[in-house]
Amino acid sequence: MPKVEKFEKVYQRACKRKGGEAELKKLLKKPKSAKTLAKVDDSRFLAEFTKKVFQSGFVWRVVENKWPDFEKTFLDFDIQRLLMQPDEFYEKAARNPAIIRNFPKVKTVRENAYMIHDVRERQGSTFAAFVAEWPASDMVGLWDYLKKHGSRLGGNTGPYALRTLGKDTFLLSWDVEHYLKGEGVFDGASSSKRSRASIQAYFNEMHAQSGLSYTQISQIVSYSFGDNVVFPED
């Protein structure tokens, strides 16, 4: 990994831009512990994956407003019930004006339910436990798993769902990605295997320096860079 700013410098810049350490700390999210995350019902993982799939490239607020109808349409995202439904169930859902009529995205509900079911069968435990036990030091590995075995969970879709559910993960937001590229952590596309390995190594190093969660480190990097300034630097 190239020589980059020490975490303390990044942290102090974020503090200054957000109005001080106390104000910055108010903005930082605390991920769930592995024990707590493992207790989340698997239906909530499927629900959040579905929500992020539908929000991708769409107005997030519209999906949020329609979400109670999504829950009703998709049987509260009960994995076993959804896997028992015939093709006609999903075709009908895709015509339902109460949700967003997009058949390719509707199909991801069943496809991602299969992914969750397969993990449960193979691991002999819940999908929540599978995610909870995955080390944050290899978060890009979990992202790759969701992309490979799930449906439409590549890019930032899977990572944003994990963050929402409480998994300790960094995110490649615009600010984070451009900061890391400027620091020479990676070049080319951030989605390449080589770039992801370098990005993971960066966050592992910042975690070792700070002892903070990957979620918080990611936020601090974001707050230290870009246009999200409350108190501009001198």
C-alpha positions in Angstrom: 0.0 0.0 0.0 1.4 3.5 -0.9 2.2 6.0 1.8 -1.1 7.7 2.8 -2.2 10.2 5.5 -2.2 8.9 9.0 -5.7 8.3 10.4 -5.3 11.0 13.0 -4.8 13.7 10.3 -7.9 12.5 8.5 -9.8 12.5 11.7 -8.8 16.0 12.8 -9.7 17.4 9.3 -13.2 15.7 9.6 -13.6 17.2 13.1 -12.8 20.7 11.8 -15.1 20.4 8.8 -18.0 19.2 10.9 -17.6 21.8 13.7 -15.5 19.9 16.3 -15.0 16.5 17.7 -18.3 16.4 19.6 -20.3 17.3 16.5 -18.5 14.7 14.4 -19.1 12.0 17.0 -22.9 12.7 16.8 -22.7 11.8 13.1 -21.0 8.5 13.4 -23.0 5.3 13.3 -22.3 2.3 15.5 -22.7 -1.1 13.7 -24.4 -4.0 15.4 -22.2 -6.5 17.3 -21.9 -9.9 15.6 -24.0 -11.4 18.4 -26.8 -8.9 17.8 -26.7 -9.1 14.0 -26.9 -12.9 14.1 -30.3 -12.5 15.8 -31.8 -10.5 12.9 -34.4 -12.6 11.1 -33.4 -13.7 7.6 -36.6 -12.1 6.2 -35.1 -8.7 7.1 -32.0 -9.4 5.0 -34.2 -10.3 2.0 -36.3 -7.3 2.6 -33.3 -4.9 2.7 -31.7 -6.5 -0.4 -35.0 -6.0 -2.2 -35.4 -2.4 -1.0 -31.9 -1.5 -2.2 -32.4 -3.2 -5.5 -35.5 -1.2 -6.1 -33.9 2.0 -4.9 -31.0 1.6 -7.2 -31.4 4.1 -10.1 -34.7 5.3 -8.6 -36.0 7.9 -6.2 -35.4 6.4 -2.7 -38.3 8.2 -1.1 -40.8 6.7 -3.5 -39.7 3.2 -2.5 -39.8 4.1 1.2 -43.4 5.4 0.8 -44.5 2.2 -0.9 -42.6 -0.1 1.4 -45.6 -1.3 3.4 -47.1 -2.6 0.1 -43.9 -4.3 -0.8 -44.0 -6.1 2.6 -47.6 -7.2 1.9 -47.0 -8.2 -1.7 -44.0 -10.3 -0.8 -45.5 -12.1 2.2 -43.4 -10.2 4.7 -40.3 -11.6 2.9 -40.8 -15.0 4.5 -38.1 -17.1 2.7 -39.9 -20.5 2.7 -43.3 -19.1 1.6 -41.7 -17.1 -1.2 -39.8 -20.2 -2.5 -43.0 -22.1 -2.6 -44.7 -19.6 -4.9 -45.2 -20.3 -8.6 -44.0 -18.1 -11.4 -47.4 -16.6 -11.7 -47.0 -15.1 -8.2 -44.1 -13.0 -9.3 -45.7 -12.1 -12.6 -48.7 -10.8 -10.7 -46.5 -8.9 -8.3 -44.8 -7.2 -11.2 -48.1 -5.9 -12.4 -49.2 -4.6 -9.0 -49.5 -0.8 -9.1 -49.1 -0.6 -5.3 -45.4 -1.4 -5.7 -43.0 -0.5 -8.6 -43.8 -2.5 -11.7 -40.4 -3.7 -12.8 -40.3 -7.5 -13.5 -36.5 -7.9 -13.6 -36.3 -6.4 -10.1 -39.3 -8.4 -8.9 -37.5 -11.6 -10.0 -34.6 -10.7 -7.6 -36.9 -11.4 -4.6 -37.0 -15.2 -5.5 -33.4 -15.3 -6.6 -32.1 -13.7 -3.4 -34.4 -15.9 -1.4 -32.7 -18.9 -3.0 -29.3 -17.5 -2.1 -30.3 -17.1 1.6 -31.9 -20.6 1.5 -28.7 -22.1 0.0 -26.5 -20.6 2.7 -28.8 -21.9 5.4 -28.7 -25.4 3.9 -25.0 -25.4 3.5 -24.0 -23.7 6.7 -26.6 -25.3 8.9 -27.3 -21.9 10.5 -29.1 -18.7 9.6 -28.1 -16.3 6.8 -27.8 -13.6 9.5 -25.2 -15.7 11.4 -23.3 -16.3 8.1 -23.1 -12.5 7.6 -22.4 -11.7 11.2 -19.4 -14.1 11.3 -17.8 -12.8 8.1 -14.7 -10.8 9.2 -14.7 -7.1 8.5 -11.1 -7.5 7.5 -12.3 -9.2 4.3 -15.5 -7.2 3.6 -14.8 -7.1 -0.1 -15.0 -10.9 0.0 -18.6 -10.6 1.4 -19.4 -8.1 -1.3 -18.1 -10.5 -3.9 -20.2 -13.3 -2.5 -23.4 -11.3 -2.7 -22.6 -10.2 -6.3 -21.8 -13.8 -7.4 -24.5 -15.7 -5.6 -27.2 -13.0 -5.3 -29.1 -11.0 -7.9 -28.4 -7.3 -8.6 -26.4 -7.0 -5.4 -23.2 -5.9 -7.0 -21.8 -2.3 -7.1 -23.0 -0.4 -4.0 -26.3 -2.2 -3.7 -25.2 -5.1 -1.5 -22.8 -3.0 0.6 -25.5 -0.3 1.3 -27.9 -3.1 2.4 -25.3 -4.5 4.7 -24.7 -1.1 6.3 -28.4 -0.5 6.8 -28.8 -3.9 8.5 -26.0 -3.1 10.9 -23.0 -5.1 9.5 -19.7 -3.3 10.1 -18.7 -2.3 6.6 -17.1 0.6 4.8 -18.8 2.1 1.7 -17.3 3.3 -1.5 -19.4 6.5 -1.6 -18.3 9.2 -4.1 -16.3 11.0 -1.4 -14.6 7.9 -0.1 -13.7 6.6 -3.6 -12.3 9.8 -4.8 -10.3 10.4 -1.6 -8.7 7.0 -1.9 -8.0 7.4 -5.5 -6.3 10.7 -4.8 -4.2 9.1 -2.1 -3.0 6.5 -4.6 -4.6 3.6 -2.8 -5.9 2.3 -6.1 -6.0 3.4 -9.7 -8.3 2.5 -12.5 -11.8 1.1 -11.6 -12.6 0.7 -7.9 -14.6 -2.4 -8.9 -11.5 -4.4 -10.0 -10.2 -7.3 -7.9 -6.9 -5.6 -7.5 -8.4 -2.2 -6.5 -10.8 -3.9 -4.0 -7.8 -5.7 -2.3 -5.9 -2.4 -2.0 -9.0 -0.6 -0.6 -9.6 -3.4 1.9 -5.9 -3.1 3.0 -6.3 0.6 3.5 -9.3 0.2 5.8 -7.5 -2.6 7.7 -4.6 -0.3 8.3 -6.9 2.6 9.4 -8.7 0.1 11.8 -5.3 -0.9 13.3 -4.4 2.8 13.8 -7.7 3.9 15.3 -9.4 0.9 16.8 -12.7 2.3 15.3 -15.2 0.3 13.4 -15.0 0.1 9.6 -18.3 1.9 9.4 -17.0 4.8 11.4 -13.7 5.0 9.6 -15.6 5.1 6.3 -17.8 7.9 7.5 -14.8 9.9 8.8 -13.0 9.6 5.5 -16.1 10.8 3.8 -16.5 13.7 6.1 -12.9 14.7 5.7 -13.2 15.1 1.9 -15.5 16.6 -0.7 -18.3 19.1 -0.5 -19.9 18.1 2.8 -18.4 21.0 4.7 -20.1 22.7 7.7 -17.1 24.6 8.8 -14.7 25.1 5.8 -11.0 24.7 6.3 -8.8 27.8 6.4 
